[in-house]
Amino acid sequence: MLPLDAFKSSLTLPSPLIPFKPNWEGASKVSLFVKRDDAIHPVMSGNKWRKLSHALTSPLPKTIVSFGGGFSNHLHALGFVCYKLGIPFNAVIRGDYSAAPTPMIEDLKSWGTRIDYVDRVTYKKRNDSAYLLHLKQHQPDAMIIPEGGSQAQALQGIKDMVDEIDIDFDFIVAPVASGATLAGIVSALNKRNENNAKDTLHHTGCNAVGVGVLKGEDYLEGLVEQFLPASLGRSNWHIEHNYHFGGYAKAPNELQTFCNNFNNTFDFDIEPVYSGKAFWAVKDMLAKGMFEDGSRIVVLHTGGLQGAR
């Protein structure tokens, strides 16, 4: 069991920001960078650590309960950090994988996670107040963290990531599933834009582009907006919905091939659930001239490589 400070010292923070120079149509007309949040830690990486970083503070919770599917990056990251910090962890998993555990579930079991498999009807109640009260009554000392780590505290961790970016940029591109990552980016950009507006040497309009990794036009926007003040509107962000490849975790051959070729070409890897769709989107948007020439674009690598196992 590690003390919290010792665990944090094992993380690579700030995460690297690297130039990215692919031989893609239109790429020579812009400046591309990758925010390598995947490099924070081999297991506890990406936006999963960012979204948990402000929830895991001293004094640590006595136990934690959270939710996810059989390949959940969130449960995997949370199970690992609970194991390292000595916090009992209860994972509520959609579907019964007891006969054929996924690699993620095998890891959770090796880390001492208590696993509760529930059917889809029960899982749909994961945000219902009555269901959460029932869980709390049975585990009164538990901290209950929503699916994907998407809670108000998560936004501050995402803001930390944006604040680490020490260059001027026009766009930041990130995959979108549960909404909290993009909401945190938007919140940080609004503050950044306010500050930059006072300094004529800086750009005054940073914009966020979300890449929907599942079918959900309007639905995904709603997930983001639940974390944002209504007054913010959508003036500096939007979600592209043409790159989900049929739905969440859908990975047709062309996407798999793209990811494989990418991993054989560049010094870091992507996977088809999140980062692969984000980089595919950037490549396609560059080819279509959707970014103004001279734009400075940061692509956020949110980690999650374990999900491709």
Order of alpha helices (4+ residues) and beta strands (2+ residues): alpha-beta-beta-alpha-beta-alpha-beta-alpha-beta-alpha-alpha-beta-alpha-beta-alpha-beta-alpha-beta-alpha-alpha-beta
